[in-house]
């Protein structure tokens, strides 16, 4: 199923030019490119930020799985971000020699830069608790915000969300809850009184596992992209996008599951046998929820997600990173301060150099970094769009004009989502947007 | 000689600066050094009160070089010296035509200090007129896009003010029983009839009402303050306008107490009108400089109310308000200037999100919030002490105008919050936000003024200590306003005022 977009690039147009407002971007996508213009600086920026993102992500996925599989329904989860050594040492499933299916390099253990940061932070060597209280740590709050966005929005395709309402799931969850609280009459009594409340918490933990499994794949992808760039491997933005598209197809079938471990015993809340796969049950809902929609709160208006009040209408949600405005005080969107603060610790020198040369230099690195992140996520979204086109439609070098028109309609429909004024697509077309 | 030094330092510096090579950094540094030296001299004189200086200059015209410092003028001299130094610091390092600019700034300072030190009405007039020329040139040469119109209007109003003051001074001098004498001592001890006093007071009110200014004589103020370069606006709003209040206190209240007492209800009404007019106009302004200008107009109205009430407490309030407002308004113009320097505009609708911690001007906006709170009279800041004295002192004499002024003071919070909300919050425009943050050098004058606003708020005697004994003899009404103290020719003269 692996596809190489570069090889599909069309030579001559067989269909008339698009009249869409983003016709230039659409033509670029049709030529196998990305929504992000292909410039050396764009390439440098996105690879640099992938590297800076991958290091905290290496912590995010480990801790998310730790929370979903071990912390579970702990009523006082004060130490859920104090990941156990077992999960810190856990080899990546798709990277390194110890992986189940080696696709990418490295990944045997947690990234050394992350270990170094966990040891010292910004402040220096001190107790883990002080690092935590001082917020001198990886901000798991960001990862949880992403997970909650996926949980809240629901209905983003796939079968995963529907399965959470199934009898099979409820039965598995019930078994896990009873096992987890075995010997704890207080919690079991509460469970008997408020079973839906506990079930809802388990659903949230299932999405926690889902996101953890999604990021387990993405972290080594970004690490390897950084390594390849350092070795002089990528020649342009489309190469980077192709790598992502290939990565998506390489692990598209990765099982998405939710296991609970109590001691050595494993309780399968969502068993692998249900056949949930990485691309349709994790990657696409993640992109939809996090890149496009994010928090289901808009100003003073809020929705009761549990009551199913979160509307699916996209007009109500435009807070994802593709729309995020990094400028207002108390900004909406992906909590920019938290994620950007995490990435700030791991910026490669060449990216720091770019930031030093523009705007306020080191003083506004967080904003420049946020905009770089926005560029990079437009590239990831481009990869997803190309992957979807590969999976659902026709090759870019197809000679049938009808097929090309179908591709065109697909691309135009995708671009329609960026017609709203908040979209940053027009901004990232200019290198001066910093 | 000590008193003369206050004048000679800026005078000599102003004369020497143009001799320095063009583009030399020592022009700005020299101007700053002169202003700081003068401030140090002023502080030294505060602790070591000097003897009055008196010497003949043109005796046939009644012009004598009579200089002195008392409780009324000491704080104003210090304010003038301080704000000159801050204004020089607030000027850009790459100031265009710096030799002429700083020479004119120092000339303005000489005029201001001369007017405050003068103990002779003709000498005061000379200093008063001297200020008009350099300030007009400063506005006309370095002002904004509409500088020509602003300078012409300022000059016209200033000339009318000068002519009115000349007529008043000549009338006061010529009507002296002992022959031509413009000494303050002689002017305070006259035998003018009530009608004569009222005619002269009309001229005095016209002269200083224009300078202060108050409604309806304020036509020059919004455009001049909005078009003047930042350092000049700081100096004009901070000190030059206070010369108007000082003139009313000296020439109106002290020299013409009967007429002042008779007209004081009308003056209080004009003060209240100015206060409410200034505040309401400030609310609707779309330009930060004009907003600050109208805010100043409102506060000058409160000054006039306190002068009209002329109780011991309100007169203390006058001095306190002159000092507090001088610091606050200079701080506001300084901050507006910084914002304009970075963003290229003062237009409120064009600015937003300046509190953004990464790309905005959070430090400048933070200080602006403090300055606006001080202007609104929030406790703990300089404005509170001054306004409390003004209102408490005036209430007993003119309760209704005081209530109107209280309302106007409350409206200060409205335009302050409106400005802060529009400029500070909201979305910062990435296209516009391509500026570097302000440097510590640029922030220094604002920081110094902020510190003084804070200190004065926490240590109110800094504002009132100067004047407590100096203003009491000038009171026309007792603190309960039941007794009108002075309805006869004044018996108090400046020589009796404690230093």
Interface residues (C-beta under 8 A of the other chain):
Chain A: X325 X327 X328 X329 X359 X360 X363 X364 X366 X367 X427 X433 X434
Chain B: X353 X355 X356 X357 X358 X359 X424 X425 X426 X427 X428 X429 X430 X433 X434 X436 X437
